[in-house]
């Protein structure tokens, strides 16, 4: 009997996490567990649809006779015979992995999978608290530091325990995006009522912290997608990315405990082909568009602080 290997070529945690619905669909279709080859084994821990996980170096050493091989997240920046480039920024990431294998996932199969290890961090959290994922990204995907400061102050003034999560790292980008790496950093806050867990613990630890919270506030990020496997309220801060590419299907519903808070601008230029053409002359250029492409002084796609506070008041 042939062994099934699913090669997931994405290098960061978030993009790899997007492959879990496709993995589940493959496993159910074959009626067997799948071997996964990945740069991020920690995405697939305890996954009941996985037989074994391999790094790409480990896979290279295996006997390839009598196997079936599937691969996804391939060919970023490469054009096909018709000169069309697969534009990762214009895909629902879950469907991106699936489309590389020639199919689209049905709505009911869009839920993510994550099966955490037990909590290892030695922490004592109150019964009720809010999680904030504060990090820097492209400017159009970074809520202003001053907004975070004011939100943290409001939480403290209202005696709402706050847990800060996230990890800083340098992301090496595909050459079609940028020749320079992107530094994602977790800023420091001097005055808050709560616990700073940034750059601490594992992804499983982060899952437990989110799972037991009343709500998480974050922009588009790996913790945003991880939160969709918990039962916590999700407050997604709007950016230049169309939220239809990021929405979550939980408990048979698109809106279950999910709250998208955008700004006054609804153009979503980072995922709008009009701006590919406006800036570069065709639809195929996919570099990040970090600035406002309408040349506005501020990012009007970002939500105002008061809308976030109003939503938290509603949830809490």
Secondary structure, 3 states (H helix, E strand, C coil): CCEEEEEECCCCHHHHHCCHHHHHHHHHHHCCCEEEEECCHHHHCCCCCEEEEECHHHHHCCCCCCEEEEEECCCCCCECCCCCECCHHHCCHHHHHHHCCCCCCCHHHCCCCCCCCCCCCCCCCCCCCEEEECCCCCHHHCCCHHHHHHHHHHHHHCCCCEEEECCCEEECCCCCCCCCCEEECCCCCCCCCEEECCCCCCHHHHHHHHHCCCEEEECCCHHHHHHCCCCCEEEEECCCCCHHHCCCCECCECCCCEEEECCCCCCCHHHCHHHHHHHHCCCCCCCCCCCCCCCCCCCCCCCCHHHHHHHHHHHC
